[in-house]
Amino acid sequence: MSHTLRFSPGGTIDCLYTEAIDLHALGRLKVVRATVMHFCDKDQQWKVRCATTGRLLLTDPSREACLAWERTNLQPGAEGLLVIS
């Protein structure tokens, strides 16, 4: 899997956090979650919600499927990029 870093003119970097790239080597980090993922006992599903609006983005019985969805849809430059702000 490739990882994308998007640099703004102001020098900030936008990316889907991964430890595959040592982001600490680039300087001080400010990490902001794009989503919140939790398991719903009642529905027996993992739920992915937008961290800023609370909008439901995905439900699946597999946490790994939810993580894969995040990697596909939230990484800058990803074909299925979903803007959730």
VENJO-V21049 format. One record per pair of residues at least 24 apart in sequence whose ideal C-beta (glycine too) atoms are under 6 Angstrom apart, sorted by the first residue. I is the first residue (numbers start at 1). J is the second residue. D is the distance in whole Angstrom. If there is no record, write none. Layout:
i=I j=J d=D
i=I j=J d=D
//
This chain:
i=4 j=75 d=6
i=4 j=76 d=5
i=4 j=77 d=4
i=6 j=76 d=4
i=14 j=76 d=5
i=15 j=76 d=6
i=16 j=74 d=5
i=16 j=75 d=4
i=34 j=74 d=5
i=34 j=84 d=6
i=37 j=66 d=6
i=50 j=84 d=4
//
